[in-house]
């Protein structure tokens, strides 16, 4: 990936809810720790698929698994 920073200068929200951001790439700014991160997915019916998100909660509920841990499978 080619990481970089962009200075956003304008945000427009259309009647359909689509958000358009305008900005300029700042090639000199290499500070990636102090900048807001965004990501996006292109709308392409050839490569996008529909998914269902299921939240299961914590898998591990103990802080530490002691030496007497047994597993009955």
N, CA and C atoms as an extended XYZ file, in Angstrom:
219
Properties=species:S:1:pos:R:3:atomname:S:1:resname:S:1:resid:I:1 pbc="F F F"
N         0.834       -1.174        0.000 N   UNK     1
C         0.000        0.000        0.000 CA  UNK     1
C         0.879        1.238        0.000 C   UNK     1
N         0.401        2.236       -0.656 N   UNK     2
C         1.109        3.514       -0.657 CA  UNK     2
C         0.334        4.449        0.266 C   UNK     2
N         0.872        4.649        1.467 N   UNK     3
C         0.213        5.474        2.473 CA  UNK     3
C         0.571        6.929        2.254 C   UNK     3
N        -0.330        7.802        2.610 N   UNK     4
C        -0.083        9.228        2.507 CA  UNK     4
C        -1.156       10.001        3.238 C   UNK     4
N        -0.919       11.280        3.411 N   UNK     5
C        -1.878       12.154        4.082 CA  UNK     5
C        -2.517       13.086        3.068 C   UNK     5
N        -3.797       13.334        3.270 N   UNK     6
C        -4.552       14.255        2.427 CA  UNK     6
C        -5.194       15.297        3.325 C   UNK     6
N        -5.098       16.550        2.942 N   UNK     7
C        -5.769       17.627        3.661 CA  UNK     7
C        -7.135       17.837        3.014 C   UNK     7
N        -8.198       17.494        3.755 N   UNK     8
C        -9.562       17.622        3.250 CA  UNK     8
C        -9.968       19.088        3.324 C   UNK     8
N       -10.421       19.631        2.201 N   UNK     9
C       -10.791       21.043        2.157 CA  UNK     9
C       -12.298       21.260        2.036 C   UNK     9
N       -13.035       20.216        1.597 N   UNK    10
C       -14.467       20.401        1.402 CA  UNK    10
C       -15.187       19.069        1.546 C   UNK    10
N       -16.349       19.102        2.222 N   UNK    11
C       -17.200       17.927        2.360 CA  UNK    11
C       -18.587       18.313        1.871 C   UNK    11
N       -19.131       17.519        0.956 N   UNK    12
C       -20.463       17.771        0.413 CA  UNK    12
C       -21.297       16.515        0.599 C   UNK    12
N       -22.529       16.681        1.108 N   UNK    13
C       -23.454       15.566        1.256 CA  UNK    13
C       -24.607       15.794        0.294 C   UNK    13
N       -24.805       14.841       -0.630 N   UNK    14
C       -25.866       14.961       -1.628 CA  UNK    14
C       -27.224       14.608       -1.058 C   UNK    14
N       -28.258       14.834       -1.826 N   UNK    15
C       -29.626       14.514       -1.413 CA  UNK    15
C       -29.816       13.018       -1.184 C   UNK    15
N       -29.005       12.197       -1.862 N   UNK    16
C       -29.097       10.749       -1.713 CA  UNK    16
C       -28.241       10.227       -0.552 C   UNK    16
N       -27.587       11.126        0.188 N   UNK    17
C       -26.751       10.735        1.316 CA  UNK    17
C       -25.313       10.447        0.950 C   UNK    17
N       -24.975       10.531       -0.325 N   UNK    18
C       -23.603       10.275       -0.779 CA  UNK    18
C       -22.696       11.408       -0.311 C   UNK    18
N       -21.563       11.049        0.259 N   UNK    19
C       -20.599       12.033        0.765 CA  UNK    19
C       -19.468       12.170       -0.240 C   UNK    19
N       -19.136       13.418       -0.587 N   UNK    20
C       -18.027       13.700       -1.490 CA  UNK    20
C       -17.011       14.542       -0.716 C   UNK    20
N       -15.770       14.059       -0.671 N   UNK    21
C       -14.681       14.787       -0.025 CA  UNK    21
C       -13.729       15.297       -1.088 C   UNK    21
N       -13.290       16.544       -0.921 N   UNK    22
C       -12.286       17.123       -1.809 CA  UNK    22
C       -11.076       17.489       -0.970 C   UNK    22
N        -9.898       17.259       -1.529 N   UNK    23
C        -8.691       17.567       -0.784 CA  UNK    23
C        -7.461       17.509       -1.659 C   UNK    23
N        -6.323       17.743       -1.027 N   UNK    24
C        -5.047       17.730       -1.734 CA  UNK    24
C        -4.074       16.805       -1.002 C   UNK    24
N        -3.324       16.040       -1.757 N   UNK    25
C        -2.323       15.142       -1.183 CA  UNK    25
C        -1.157       15.956       -0.650 C   UNK    25
N        -0.727       15.627        0.570 N   UNK    26
C         0.434       16.278        1.181 CA  UNK    26
C         1.562       15.250        1.228 C   UNK    26
N         2.392       15.218        0.199 N   UNK    27
C         3.456       14.223        0.094 CA  UNK    27
C         4.559       14.410        1.128 C   UNK    27
N         4.707       15.607        1.652 N   UNK    28
C         5.757       15.882        2.637 CA  UNK    28
C         5.392       15.412        4.036 C   UNK    28
N         4.115       15.312        4.354 N   UNK    29
C         3.659       14.931        5.695 CA  UNK    29
C         3.728       13.415        5.838 C   UNK    29
N         4.681       12.935        6.608 N   UNK    30
C         4.874       11.504        6.819 CA  UNK    30
C         4.416       11.045        8.209 C   UNK    30
N         3.787       11.941        8.983 N   UNK    31
C         3.345       11.621       10.338 CA  UNK    31
C         2.008       10.893       10.260 C   UNK    31
N         2.043        9.567       10.295 N   UNK    32
C         0.822        8.772       10.170 CA  UNK    32
C         0.156        8.514       11.522 C   UNK    32
N         0.857        8.779       12.640 N   UNK    33
C         0.307        8.478       13.963 CA  UNK    33
C        -0.676        9.532       14.446 C   UNK    33
N        -0.543       10.765       14.013 N   UNK    34
C        -1.370       11.857       14.536 CA  UNK    34
C        -2.439       12.310       13.548 C   UNK    34
N        -2.757       11.480       12.569 N   UNK    35
C        -3.753       11.868       11.582 CA  UNK    35
C        -4.952       10.936       11.636 C   UNK    35
N        -6.133       11.460       11.292 N   UNK    36
C        -7.347       10.663       11.259 CA  UNK    36
C        -7.285        9.694       10.083 C   UNK    36
N        -7.743        8.475       10.308 N   UNK    37
C        -7.712        7.450        9.265 CA  UNK    37
C        -9.126        7.250        8.721 C   UNK    37
N        -9.228        7.141        7.406 N   UNK    38
C       -10.490        6.776        6.775 CA  UNK    38
C       -10.205        5.689        5.762 C   UNK    38
N       -11.202        4.927        5.453 N   UNK    39
C       -11.090        3.921        4.411 CA  UNK    39
C       -12.422        3.848        3.688 C   UNK    39
N       -12.432        3.228        2.543 N   UNK    40
C       -13.663        3.159        1.768 CA  UNK    40
C       -13.653        1.891        0.937 C   UNK    40
N       -14.832        1.543        0.463 N   UNK    41
C       -14.996        0.407       -0.436 CA  UNK    41
C       -15.692        0.923       -1.684 C   UNK    41
N       -15.115        0.646       -2.822 N   UNK    42
C       -15.711        1.081       -4.087 CA  UNK    42
C       -16.979        0.284       -4.359 C   UNK    42
N       -17.973        0.930       -4.928 N   UNK    43
C       -19.206        0.255       -5.309 CA  UNK    43
C       -18.979       -0.406       -6.665 C   UNK    43
N       -18.818       -1.715       -6.638 N   UNK    44
C       -18.564       -2.481       -7.856 CA  UNK    44
C       -19.293       -3.814       -7.732 C   UNK    44
N       -20.386       -4.001       -8.451 N   UNK    45
C       -21.142       -5.246       -8.318 CA  UNK    45
C       -20.367       -6.492       -8.732 C   UNK    45
N       -19.261       -6.334       -9.443 N   UNK    46
C       -18.448       -7.482       -9.852 CA  UNK    46
C       -17.546       -7.994       -8.734 C   UNK    46
N       -17.218       -7.127       -7.769 N   UNK    47
C       -16.282       -7.539       -6.730 CA  UNK    47
C       -16.848       -7.440       -5.323 C   UNK    47
N       -17.920       -6.673       -5.100 N   UNK    48
C       -18.500       -6.540       -3.770 CA  UNK    48
C       -19.513       -7.651       -3.523 C   UNK    48
N       -19.540       -8.126       -2.284 N   UNK    49
C       -20.510       -9.139       -1.901 CA  UNK    49
C       -21.234       -8.674       -0.646 C   UNK    49
N       -22.420       -9.182       -0.424 N   UNK    50
C       -23.180       -8.842        0.774 CA  UNK    50
C       -22.791       -9.799        1.886 C   UNK    50
N       -22.605       -9.268        3.091 N   UNK    51
C       -22.237      -10.088        4.244 CA  UNK    51
C       -23.175       -9.778        5.399 C   UNK    51
N       -23.312      -10.718        6.306 N   UNK    52
C       -24.060      -10.529        7.539 CA  UNK    52
C       -23.067      -10.548        8.691 C   UNK    52
N       -23.090       -9.520        9.521 N   UNK    53
C       -22.182       -9.413       10.658 CA  UNK    53
C       -22.848      -10.006       11.884 C   UNK    53
N       -22.147      -10.912       12.555 N   UNK    54
C       -22.655      -11.542       13.765 CA  UNK    54
C       -21.661      -11.266       14.878 C   UNK    54
N       -22.124      -10.685       15.975 N   UNK    55
C       -21.269      -10.413       17.127 CA  UNK    55
C       -21.436      -11.538       18.129 C   UNK    55
N       -20.345      -12.209       18.464 N   UNK    56
C       -20.398      -13.343       19.371 CA  UNK    56
C       -20.014      -12.978       20.800 C   UNK    56
N       -19.361      -11.866       21.005 N   UNK    57
C       -18.888      -11.506       22.337 CA  UNK    57
C       -17.499      -12.067       22.566 C   UNK    57
N       -16.975      -11.897       23.778 N   UNK    58
C       -15.614      -12.361       24.061 CA  UNK    58
C       -15.503      -13.880       23.983 C   UNK    58
N       -14.460      -14.346       23.323 N   UNK    59
C       -14.213      -15.790       23.230 CA  UNK    59
C       -13.468      -16.257       24.474 C   UNK    59
N       -12.501      -15.471       24.917 N   UNK    60
C       -11.743      -15.793       26.123 CA  UNK    60
C       -12.272      -14.904       27.238 C   UNK    60
N       -12.742      -15.534       28.328 N   UNK    61
C       -13.336      -14.769       29.424 CA  UNK    61
C       -12.455      -14.724       30.667 C   UNK    61
N       -11.328      -15.432       30.665 N   UNK    62
C       -10.424      -15.442       31.811 CA  UNK    62
C        -9.179      -14.636       31.480 C   UNK    62
N        -8.656      -13.925       32.497 N   UNK    63
C        -7.442      -13.138       32.277 CA  UNK    63
C        -6.251      -14.031       31.983 C   UNK    63
N        -6.192      -15.169       32.659 N   UNK    64
C        -5.050      -16.065       32.485 CA  UNK    64
C        -5.540      -17.505       32.539 C   UNK    64
N        -5.006      -18.312       31.668 N   UNK    65
C        -5.303      -19.738       31.701 CA  UNK    65
C        -4.220      -20.396       32.530 C   UNK    65
N        -4.597      -20.934       33.670 N   UNK    66
C        -3.623      -21.507       34.597 CA  UNK    66
C        -3.091      -22.841       34.128 C   UNK    66
N        -2.154      -23.412       34.880 N   UNK    67
C        -1.529      -24.686       34.494 CA  UNK    67
C        -2.496      -25.867       34.612 C   UNK    67
N        -3.608      -25.704       35.341 N   UNK    68
C        -4.538      -26.809       35.522 CA  UNK    68
C        -5.658      -26.771       34.480 C   UNK    68
N        -5.462      -26.078       33.425 N   UNK    69
C        -6.491      -25.961       32.386 CA  UNK    69
C        -6.664      -27.297       31.681 C   UNK    69
N        -7.914      -27.765       31.612 N   UNK    70
C        -8.193      -28.979       30.861 CA  UNK    70
C        -9.243      -28.668       29.804 C   UNK    70
N        -9.172      -29.390       28.736 N   UNK    71
C       -10.102      -29.183       27.629 CA  UNK    71
C       -10.825      -30.490       27.349 C   UNK    71
N       -12.134      -30.491       27.467 N   UNK    72
C       -12.918      -31.695       27.188 CA  UNK    72
C       -13.622      -31.523       25.851 C   UNK    72
N       -13.024      -32.058       24.836 N   UNK    73
C       -13.606      -31.952       23.488 CA  UNK    73
C       -14.122      -33.308       23.067 C   UNK    73
